């Protein structure tokens, strides 16, 4: 059984039928014979199919529209209907521009997710500086940690009670060979790339629109669903900083 769910968010008068809209969608898998939840890998194996097959079918149906995008497979929600035809969730297809796979950086070949709990060990090595700060202007008072590394900066939201930290902005300022860690976007952009290469990898960027939005020719910013963002900063048309983060209200 493939169970698909939506997480609603209040967007108006709760008494009105249209007061809630989906904020996210996802799925999980349940084996009625063994009474347990399956991993996606176990589910695909029981179906006798593969991740590559699902992606192939997705690209056959939507490849023209999303040919320039590479997605984390876990963000493509699918199921088989009563006629055994493969179907895809309209929610995530409609929201492809905000797919988190496009906005989280790939650090040492692992996705480094903003807004979620930070990994136990930093991929950037030893800190150069560490600052703890409190503000009463964000989320009715909150603690934040700024950590500086050789070639990277991370701003964390900090839950002092649990000790957990959540990265909300990550800045990379050194190329791999100098930094001691590797960083790519999901479309293989990296420090040192030219502006022309970034425009090839991200053809949805309109340089003139970016100049109006950012009041500069030296930064491109992509935003997803008003929440996640990815920035490329340039000096003489070469990327010198990549930043990814989550919008803080």
Secondary structure as UniProt FT lines:
FT   STRAND          2..10
FT   TURN            14..15
FT   HELIX           17..19
FT   STRAND          20..31
FT   TURN            32..35
FT   STRAND          36..38
FT   HELIX           40..47
FT   HELIX           51..66
FT   TURN            67..68
FT   HELIX           73..75
FT   STRAND          78..80
FT   TURN            82..83
FT   STRAND          86..88
FT   HELIX           90..94
FT   HELIX           96..98
FT   HELIX           100..102
FT   STRAND          105..107
FT   TURN            108..109
FT   STRAND          110..112
FT   TURN            114..115
FT   TURN            123..124
FT   STRAND          129..135
FT   TURN            139..140
FT   STRAND          142..149
FT   TURN            150..151
FT   STRAND          152..158
FT   TURN            160..162
FT   STRAND          165..172
FT   HELIX           176..179
FT   STRAND          183..184
FT   TURN            186..187
FT   TURN            191..192
FT   HELIX           195..201
FT   TURN            202..204
FT   HELIX           207..214
FT   STRAND          219..224
FT   TURN            225..227
FT   STRAND          228..235
FT   TURN            236..237
FT   STRAND          238..246
//
